[in-house]
Amino acid sequence: MAGSCQNPPKEIIFTLDLIALKFLTQPKRAARGLALMKGKLMPVTLRPVAGSDQDFLFQVYASTRRAEVTAWGWNEAQQDAFLRMQFTMQQRAYEMQHAHAAHDIILLDDEPIGRLLVARSAGEIQLTDISLLTDYRGRGIGSQLITNLLDEADRTGAKVSLQVLKENPAARLYERLGFIRTGEHGLYFLMERPAAYLSPQRRRERRDIKE
């Protein structure tokens, strides 16, 4: 993550359907396509994190660890105190280590549902944090956002890196998207999608073109 960080354009449109365009207003920018929720398609967009988002960011963080700390037998007040402390430590670490990263709130039909933190440098895109509230996991939203980054990496020739908890089932998703394990760091696997990676589908498409 060395080198100068490049901020993405003020409005980047990643969409599978032009219907999503009518939902775009500054400073939001569309993520990839639409999500199917409650029987209807809704646009997934991003907007920069604001100072007023701290309570929501804690809610997102707590949702990713609530099951873990509940298993410890603590009461709700003890859980909240511990999670608040851990969240504060995480925020400070992000501020120190990723001061120039793009930090966005993930919106579904204008409602906040998660956070996305991406650090860009020369030749590398680091997916530092992608977290969704519990009700919105497993619906393909995270996969869409990660695919956005992979498409960006394909255009710019950058690798994409991340780290994931060893017991996190998301590691299997990353492997399906072309990430490989490059090492370990404590409780985490280090993973990369190398630069100029071609998915099996794209390799088949390229072979078909040549044939």
Sequence and secondary structure as in RCSB ss.txt:
>XXXX:A:sequence
MAGSCQNPPKEIIFTLDLIALKFLTQPKRAARGLALMKGKLMPVTLRPVAGSDQDFLFQVYASTRRAEVTAWGWN
EAQQDAFLRMQFTMQQRAYEMQHAHAAHDIILLDDEPIGRLLVARSAGEIQLTDISLLTDYRGRGIGSQLITNLL
DEADRTGAKVSLQVLKENPAARLYERLGFIRTGEHGLYFLMERPAAYLSPQRRRERRDIKE
>XXXX:A:secstr
  S      SS    SSGGGGGG  TT EEEEEEEEETTEEEEEEEEE  GGGHHHHHHHHHHHHHHHHHTTT  
HHHHHHHHHHHHHHHHHHHHHH TTSEEEEEEETTEEEEEEEEEEETTEEEEEEEEE GGGTTSSHHHHHHHHHH
HHHHHHT EEEEEEETT THHHHHHHTT EEEEEETTEEEEEE TT   HHHHHHHHHHH 
